[in-house]
Amino acid sequence: MKTNSNAKWLASSDVRSTYSEDGAVLLDIRKGLCYSLNPVAAQIWVTIESSQSGIDFKGLVDAIETHHKVTRERIENDTAQYLSKLEHAGLVQRNGFVHGSKAASARG
């Protein structure tokens, strides 16, 4: 996924979340759809969700990197992949852009 490095990611206001050691479950209340996230995708989600004014890709990768002992390149690739899935499902938006697609799996 190519993204503007200045782009800010925001969680959709239509999404509710719950967490466990297995990851997270997201509910899109507007569409009535549930999404299951693995633990890494759940960390990405909670980081975006807790950033009220949005978070850029570098900030997101920096935050995720503190939880994992893998290369930064791997974290960047995984984060980009999950962001793409979350955006396609309409669960996150970039700088106010809302993706209008139907549901897609955000599972990692």
C-alpha positions as CSV (number, residue, x, y, z in Angstrom):
1,M,0.0,0.0,0.0
2,K,1.4,3.4,-1.0
3,T,0.4,6.1,1.3
4,N,1.3,9.8,1.8
5,S,3.7,9.8,4.8
6,N,1.8,12.8,6.2
7,A,-1.6,11.0,6.0
8,K,-3.3,10.6,9.3
9,W,-5.3,7.4,10.1
10,L,-8.5,7.6,12.1
11,A,-10.9,4.9,13.3
12,S,-14.4,5.1,12.0
13,S,-16.9,6.5,14.5
14,D,-19.3,3.7,13.5
15,V,-17.0,1.0,15.0
16,R,-17.2,-0.5,18.4
17,S,-14.4,-2.9,19.7
18,T,-13.8,-5.5,22.4
19,Y,-10.4,-7.1,23.2
20,S,-9.1,-10.4,24.5
21,E,-5.7,-12.1,24.5
22,D,-6.7,-13.6,21.1
23,G,-7.0,-10.1,19.5
24,A,-10.1,-8.1,19.0
25,V,-13.6,-8.1,17.6
26,L,-14.9,-5.0,15.8
27,L,-18.5,-4.2,15.1
28,D,-19.5,-1.8,12.4
29,I,-22.8,-0.6,13.8
30,R,-23.8,1.1,10.6
31,K,-23.4,-2.0,8.5
32,G,-24.1,-4.5,11.2
33,L,-21.0,-6.5,10.5
34,C,-18.4,-8.0,12.8
35,Y,-14.7,-8.4,12.1
36,S,-12.1,-10.6,13.9
37,L,-8.6,-9.3,14.4
38,N,-5.5,-11.2,15.3
39,P,-3.3,-9.8,18.1
40,V,-1.1,-7.8,15.8
41,A,-4.0,-6.3,13.9
42,A,-5.7,-5.6,17.3
43,Q,-2.6,-3.6,18.4
44,I,-2.8,-1.6,15.2
45,W,-6.5,-1.0,15.7
46,V,-6.2,0.1,19.4
47,T,-3.3,2.5,18.5
48,I,-5.4,4.1,15.8
49,E,-8.5,4.1,18.0
50,S,-6.7,5.8,20.8
51,S,-5.3,8.6,18.6
52,Q,-8.1,11.0,18.6
53,S,-6.5,13.4,16.1
54,G,-5.2,10.6,13.9
55,I,-1.8,8.9,13.6
56,D,0.6,8.8,10.7
57,F,2.1,5.6,9.4
58,K,5.5,6.3,11.0
59,G,3.9,6.9,14.4
60,L,1.8,3.8,14.0
61,V,4.9,1.7,13.2
62,D,6.9,3.2,16.0
63,A,4.1,2.3,18.5
64,I,3.8,-1.3,17.2
65,E,7.6,-1.7,17.2
66,T,7.7,-1.3,21.0
67,H,5.7,-4.5,21.3
68,H,7.5,-6.8,18.9
69,K,11.1,-8.1,18.4
70,V,11.0,-8.3,14.6
71,T,12.6,-6.1,12.0
72,R,11.1,-2.7,11.3
73,E,10.7,-3.7,7.7
74,R,8.5,-6.6,8.7
75,I,6.4,-4.3,11.0
76,E,6.0,-1.7,8.2
77,N,4.9,-4.4,5.7
78,D,2.4,-6.0,8.2
79,T,1.1,-2.6,9.3
80,A,0.6,-1.6,5.6
81,Q,-1.2,-4.8,4.9
82,Y,-3.6,-4.5,7.9
83,L,-4.2,-0.8,7.2
84,S,-5.2,-1.7,3.7
85,K,-7.7,-4.3,4.9
86,L,-9.1,-2.1,7.6
87,E,-9.5,0.8,5.1
88,H,-11.1,-1.4,2.5
89,A,-13.6,-2.6,5.1
90,G,-14.4,1.0,6.0
91,L,-13.1,0.6,9.6
92,V,-10.4,3.3,9.3
93,Q,-10.1,6.3,7.1
94,R,-7.1,8.3,5.9
95,N,-7.3,12.1,6.2
96,G,-11.1,12.1,6.2
97,F,-11.4,9.8,3.1
98,V,-14.0,7.1,3.7
99,H,-13.7,3.9,1.6
100,G,-17.2,3.0,0.3
101,S,-16.6,-0.7,-0.3
102,K,-18.7,-3.5,1.0
103,A,-17.3,-5.7,3.9
104,A,-13.9,-7.3,3.5
105,S,-12.1,-9.5,5.9
106,A,-9.7,-7.6,8.2
107,R,-8.4,-10.8,9.6
108,G,-4.6,-11.1,9.6
